[in-house]
Amino acid sequence: MEEDESKTEEIGWSILAEKSMNKIWNNKKDDEFWSKYLDNYKLYENHEA
């Protein structure tokens, strides 16, 4: 395989992986869960100070 073809294939796999990760990470249910967790962490962190 030539170097240009290898680089093109690598870029293609990177794009595919990025799209797959977007499906996993960009969803409303996770956003709601993590926002509650982060809000609670901030309250705890301020209480400890």
N, C-alpha and C positions, 0 to 999 in steps of 0.2 A: 504494500500500500504506500502510495506516495505521501510525502509530508503534508501537502495541501489537503489531500483526502482525509488524512488522520485528524488534522486540525478541524476540518468541517464536521467530521463525525463527533469529535469531542464537543464542539459547540452545540450540535444537535442534541446530544445526550444531556448537556447542561440545561438546555431550554426545556426538554421533556421533564427533567427532574424539578426544575423551578415551577412548572405548571402543576405537577403532582403535589408539590409542597404547598402551593397556594390553595388547593382543594382541602388540604388537611388543616392548615393554619388559619385560613380566612373563613371562619364560620361563626355565626351569631352565638350559638350555644357555648362555644369555648370563650368567646369574648365576654359573655355574661358571667361565666364562672370565674375567669381570671380577674375581671374587674372587681368582683366581690372579695376575692382573695387579696388583691393588691390594696383595696380600701382597708381591709382588716389589718393588713401588715403595717400600713401607714399609721393607723390608730395605735397599734402596739408599739411601733417605733417611737411615736411621740410620747406615749405614756412612760417609756423607759428613760427618756431623756431627762 
